[in-house]
C-alpha cells in the first residue's frame, strides 16, 4: 500500500485507502460509519420428548 506524505493525521492510522490531504477538515470518515445491518437468526432449541408412544 502506498503511503502519502501529506496525509491527514487521522487518516494515517486508518487502513482504508481513502487518505485525505492535511488541509482537509474531516467531518465524516467511512471508518466511523455504522456497519451494514446483518440479519441475525436466533436459533431456538427444539424440545426433545423422550416419552414412549
C-alpha positions, 0 to 999 in steps of 0.5 A: 500500500502506498503511503502519502506524505501529506496525509491527514493525521487521522487518516494515517492510522486508518487502513482504508485507502481513502487518505485525505490531504492535511488541509482537509477538515474531516467531518465524516470518515467511512471508518466511523460509519455504522456497519451494514445491518446483518440479519441475525437468526436466533436459533431456538432449541427444539424440545426433545420428548423422550416419552414412549408412544 
